[in-house]
Amino acid sequence: MFLYVVGVLPLFLIYRWLMELKKVPNKGDRYVYITGCDSGFGNCLARHLDKLGYCVVAGCFTERGEDELKKAASDRLTTLHLDVTDSVSVTKAVDAIKNLVGNKGLWAVVNNAGISLPSAPTDWLTIEDYRGMLAVNLDGVINITLSVLPLIKKAKGRVVNVASVFGRISAFGGPYCITKFGVEAFNDGLRINMAPFGVKVCCIEPGFFQTNVTNTEMLKENLRKLWERLPQDVKDDYGHDYYDRMIVRMKSTFSQFTDADLMKVVGCMEHAISAVYPRKRYSPGIDAKLIWLPLSYMPSFFTDWWFSLTFEKLRIQLER
């Protein structure tokens, strides 16, 4: 039986690889709506799809983001001001998209917009800290998707949700992992619901990449502000040098795991949009494939032990 499985598995992988090579035709007639195009993955994807010939509708939070993207792209690309937490802004964007796509419908929406701050141990935060990130990372994904879902169904198109490998395993406190677990659940439910309508729903689960989400200076400033507002008794619980040790640990972790090649993620996004048979999940990044995903399948006692061991080793190194 084991030899049978070993023999069949390579054939299955070759078959899947061949099927995934098939691309949809008529790219120039297909509109793709992307959120969070000011920087990072969204900006790279918008420029990449524009070069491939797609009609890109790029949602940007700032005027500067819109202006810079227009300069770097062709006339096919359309930019929109978009705040995913503001229903009025979302509705205006949908009205503009309807005028662009007409009766063809919208081929794909890529829910890329997201933030990573504030991020800190759970007891450093307030409920308002959670609400702010939930509004962008989870409510924003749901709001954008529901606003264009009728257009997606008309085109029998794609919904691509950018979650994170930390939507599969929670490695630190705060709202970030919570929002990404929520995106994963929304994605799975939507995929099942939309299958009868010919709509394909894909999830992107990146590991650590060099974007604003992993910007160490921004994270350092965020932690400093949160540390300074803590009551003295909470600081005493953690120790007077905890903030300094946390910054060193963060920089050490990011220097080891952060990948500068954003095209690894953009390539997965593009495949989810353009392949006739896209995957249901993509996990770009060596750290995602070799560390975080395998850990997510382990029993809780093992992952707790692994994180405790990792942090203890780092603590010892810092004290030398």
N, C-alpha and C positions, 0 to 999 in steps of 0.2 A: 504493500500500500504506500509506504514511504517513497519507494523508487518511482511509483506511478505519479505521485504528487510532484516529485522533483522533476520528472520528465515533462509533465504538462505545464508547470509554472512558466518555464521559458517561452513556450509556445503562446501562452496567454499574454505574456508581457510584450512579445513581438506583435501579436495581433492588436493589442491596445495601442502600441506605439504607431502602427500603421493607420489605425482609425483616427488617432489624434492629429495626424498630418493633414487631414482634409479641412479646408478652409471655406468659409461662406463666400459666395460670389458678390459682385456688385457693391464693393465697399463704398464707392462714391455716393450711393443712394441710402446709406445707413447712417443714422444719427446716434451719437453716443453722448450721454449726459454724465459729466463727472463733477463731483463735489470736492472742495478742498484743493483747488488748483493753484493757490498762491505759491506753494513750494512743495518740496518732497515728492512723494510718489505721484500725487495728482498732477503736478506740474509736468513731470517727466512723461507721464502717460498721455496727457493732452498733446504735447509736442510730438510724441512717438506716433500716436494714431493719426495725427494731422499729416505726418510724412507718409503714412501708409495709404492715405486717401480717404479716410473716414471724415464725415461731417461732425466735428466735435463741438459740443456745447459745454463750455468750461465755467463752473461756478466758482467765483473768487470772493473772498471776504473783504478784501481791500481794493481800492482803486489802483494802487501801485501794482498789485498782483495782476489786475486786468491789463494794465498798460504794458507791463513787461512781457506778458504772455502774447499779446497782440503783436509786439515787435518780433517775437521769435517764431511766429507761425504764419501760415498762409491765410488768404481771405476766406477760406472755408470755415475756419475756426471762429466761433462766436463766444464772446465772454458775457457773463451775467454777474451782477452783484448778488451774492447769496449768503444769507445768514440762516443756517439750518435750524436754529433755535427759534426763529421768528416766522410764524405761520403766514404773515402778510408777505414777507420776502419770498417764501417758498411758493405761494400762490402766484405772485408776479412772475417768477421764473417759469412756472408751468404754463402760464398764459403765453409767454414768449416762445416756449418750446412748441406749443400747439400751432402757433403761426408758422414756425419753421418747418415742422414735419408734415403738416397737412393731413391727408388721409393715409399716409404710409405708416404712421405710428412711429414709436421710438424703439430703435433696435436694442439699446442697452442703457442701463443706468449703473454707474459705479459709485457706491457709497464709500468715499474715501476720507471725507472730512473727519478729523478727530483731534483730541488734545490729550496730553498726559499729565497735566498739572491742575490742581495740587496732587502731589504724591508723597506719602510719608507713612510712618506707622499709624495704625488705625486710631489709637487714642490721642494722636496729635490733631485730629481733624474734627470738624463740626458737620452737622447734617447739610449745611449750605455748601460746604466743600464738595460733598457727594452730589448734590443736586445740579451744580454747575456742569460737572463732567457728564452726568447722566443725560442732561439736556442736549449735549453735543453728540456724544459717542453712541448713545442708544436711542433716545427720543428722536434725534435728528435723522438717524438711519431709517427709522420707522416712518417718520413724517415724509421724508423725501420719497421713499418707496411707494407709500400709499398715494402720494400726489400724482405719480406718473404710471401707476400700475395699469390703468385702462389703456394707455398708449402702448405699453409694453405688450399687453395681451393682444392688442390689435396687430402688432408686428410679429407675434410669437417670438419675442426676443429674449433678452438676458437681464438678470439682476445679479450684480457682482457686489458682494458685501466684503469690505475690508475689516476683518476682525484682528486677531493676533494669536500667536501661539500661546499667549497668556490668557486666551479664552478657553484653553484646554487644561491649563494648570496654573494655579495661583501661587506665584513665587514671592509675593510681597503684599503688604497691606495697602489700604486706600481704595479709591473707587475705580481705578483703571481696569483691573482684572474683572471686577464686577460688571462693568459696562461691556467688556469683550465677551464674557460668558453670555450676557444678554443678547449680543449680536449673533452669537453662534446659535442660540435657541430660536431667535427670530428667523434666522436663515434656514434652519432645518424645517420649521413649521411652514414657512413660505414655499420651500422647495416641494414639499409634499402637496400643498394646496394648489400650486400652479402647474404641476405636471400634467393634469388633464387638458390644460389650455395650450400646451406646447411651449410653455415658458421654462427656460432653464435657469436655475438659481445656483450660483457658485460662491464659495467662501475662500478668501485669501487670508492665510494665517502666517504672516511674516515673523521671523525671529528678530534679532537686534540689527537694525540698519541705521546709518547716519542720516537722520532727519531731525526736525525740531522736537520730535517725541523723545529722542535720546540725546538732545543737546545738553552736555554736562554743565555748561555755564548757567543755562536756564534752570536746570534741576537744582544746582547748587544754590542759586538765589532763592528759589522756592523753599528749599529746606531751611535756609537761614531765616527767612521771614516766619516760617512756621515754628521754628525752634525759639525764636525771640518772643513769640506771643504765648508760649506755653507757661502755665503756672509753675512756680518754683518747685512745688512738690513733685510734679511730673518730671521736671529736669533732674531732680534728685533721684528719682526712680531709675532713670537711664544712666546717670553719671554725668559729671560736668564736661567730660571730653567726648561724649557720645556723638555729638554733631561732627566733630573733626574726624572721628573714626569712620563715621558714615560716609563722609565725602571721599575719603581715601578708598573705602570699599567700593563705592559707586564708580570712581574713576578706574579702579583696577578691573572691575567687572566689564565695563564698557570697552576698555582698551583690549581686552581679550576676545570679546564676542562681537563687537559692532562691525558690520560689513559696510564698506563704502560703495559697493556696486548696486545701486538702486535698480538697475536694469534686470536683476534677478527677480525682483518683485514685479516690475513693469511687464516683463516677459510673461509672467503668469497671468497678469490682468489681461494682457492682449490676447493670450490663448483662450481665456474664458469668454472673451468677446467674439473672437474670430473663428474659433474651431467649430466644425459641425458637431463634433462630439466632445465638448469640454468636460473636464473633471469636475466632480462635485466639491472637492477641496484641493487647495494648493498650499504647500508649506515651504516657501522659499527661505533659504538660509541654512548653512551647515549646522548652526547651533540648534535650529528648530528640529531638523531631521535626526541629529545624533544625540541631543541632550533632552530638550524640553518635551518633544512628543513621546519618546520612550518613557520618560519619567511620568507622563500623564497616564500611562497605562499601568503603572505600578500601584501596589496597595498604599494606602495613606501612611501607614507606619513607616514604610520604606522612604517615601518622599520627605516626611518630616525628619527622619534620621539623616537623609542626604543633605537637606538644607541646613540642618543644625551642624553637621560635620563640616560642611563647606564654610559656614560663617565662623565656626570655631577655629578652623585652620587660618582663616584670614585675620582673625583677632590676634592669634599668636604671632603671626608674621608682623603685624602692626606694632606689637609690644616689644619686639626685638630691637 
